[in-house]
Amino acid sequence: MSTWDPAALEALIEEATVDAYGEDEQLTGFFTVIGESLAVPFTTTVLGVDVSVVGVDPAEDGRVVARCARGPVRQDIGILDLPLPEPAPEGSQWIEAYRYWAR
């Protein structure tokens, strides 16, 4: 559940998608701002296991995914499914805006 005000999220969405025509370009806009703004690495918990989020990538199916690592094991997790730690890392407002836009 986001603690961000819907008006603030809508302003972020406008900023991320300002020159985008169509959903594919809007997704590219979100990928770009998340990739540029999200402070990585950071640690979060996925299914009870601490993982390090080391970056973000576009997936072949068009989603934005978080590249997660735990020791030598690597796993991509859809950024919409990624639980954020408290306190959330710098730049996480873009993930919240993406979640709000994708709903």
C-alpha positions in Angstrom: 0.0 0.0 0.0 1.5 3.3 -1.1 1.8 6.2 1.3 2.1 8.6 -1.6 -0.7 11.1 -2.3 -2.5 10.2 -5.6 -1.9 13.8 -6.9 1.9 13.4 -6.3 1.9 10.0 -8.1 0.0 11.4 -11.0 2.6 14.3 -11.3 5.4 11.7 -11.4 3.5 9.7 -14.0 3.1 12.8 -16.1 6.9 13.4 -15.8 7.8 9.8 -16.7 5.4 9.7 -19.7 5.5 13.3 -21.0 6.7 12.5 -24.5 5.4 8.9 -24.7 3.0 7.8 -27.4 1.4 4.5 -26.5 1.9 2.0 -23.7 5.3 0.7 -24.9 6.8 4.2 -24.8 5.2 4.9 -21.4 6.8 1.7 -20.1 10.2 2.8 -21.5 9.7 6.1 -19.7 9.1 4.4 -16.4 12.1 2.0 -17.0 14.3 5.0 -17.7 13.3 7.1 -14.6 13.4 4.0 -12.3 16.8 3.0 -13.6 18.3 6.5 -13.3 16.7 7.3 -9.9 16.6 4.2 -7.8 19.5 4.0 -5.4 21.0 0.5 -5.8 22.1 -1.8 -4.3 19.6 -2.1 -1.4 18.4 -5.0 0.7 14.8 -6.1 0.9 13.0 -9.3 1.9 11.4 -11.6 -0.7 9.5 -14.6 0.7 11.3 -14.3 4.0 14.7 -14.2 2.5 17.0 -11.1 2.4 18.1 -10.3 -1.1 20.1 -7.4 -2.6 18.5 -5.5 -5.4 21.4 -4.7 -7.7 19.6 -3.0 -10.6 16.6 -2.9 -12.9 16.1 -4.2 -16.4 13.3 -4.4 -19.0 12.0 -7.9 -19.4 11.2 -9.5 -22.7 7.5 -9.4 -21.9 7.6 -5.6 -21.4 7.7 -5.5 -17.6 10.3 -3.7 -15.5 12.2 -6.2 -13.3 14.4 -5.9 -10.3 17.7 -7.8 -10.5 18.0 -9.5 -7.2 21.0 -11.4 -5.8 21.7 -13.6 -2.8 25.2 -14.9 -2.8 25.8 -16.5 -6.2 22.0 -16.9 -6.9 20.4 -14.3 -9.2 16.7 -13.8 -9.8 14.6 -11.2 -11.6 11.4 -10.2 -9.9 8.8 -8.0 -11.4 9.2 -4.5 -9.9 5.5 -4.4 -9.2 5.9 -7.5 -7.0 9.0 -6.3 -5.2 8.4 -5.5 -1.5 10.3 -2.3 -0.6 12.2 -2.1 2.7 11.6 0.5 5.4 12.9 3.0 4.9 12.5 2.7 1.2 15.6 3.5 -1.0 16.0 6.9 -2.7 14.1 6.9 -5.9 11.4 4.5 -4.8 8.7 7.0 -5.5 9.1 6.1 -9.2 8.3 2.5 -8.4 5.2 3.7 -6.5 4.2 5.8 -9.5 4.7 2.9 -11.8 2.5 0.7 -9.5 -0.2 3.4 -9.5 -0.1 3.8 -13.3 -0.2 0.0 -13.8 -3.3 -0.6 -11.7 
